[in-house]
Amino acid sequence: MAKNILILNGSPKKNGNTSKLVEWFVQGARLNGGEVEIIRAALLSYWGQVFNLDIFQSKE
């Protein structure tokens, strides 16, 4: 069964050490059947967003 893997890369450097480490990890994961998605958090815009904390509470 393939594993779904989400990587959050928070480094602002596009070609820095963290990005290289992430790429090595992705190569290994894909060679072993993993499905990988990378999100570069430094490129996301959070200005003005309000987070819904209800998702962290159990739904009974």
WOFENZI-V376410 format. One record per run of one state. SS is the DSSP state (A for helix, B for strand, O for the rest). FROM is the first residue (numbers start at 1). TO is the last residue. Records with the same first field share a line. If there is no record, write none. Layout:
SS->FROM-TO, FROM-TO
This chain:
O->1-3, 10-16, 32-34, 44-52, 57-60
B->4-9, 35-40
A->17-31, 41-43, 53-56
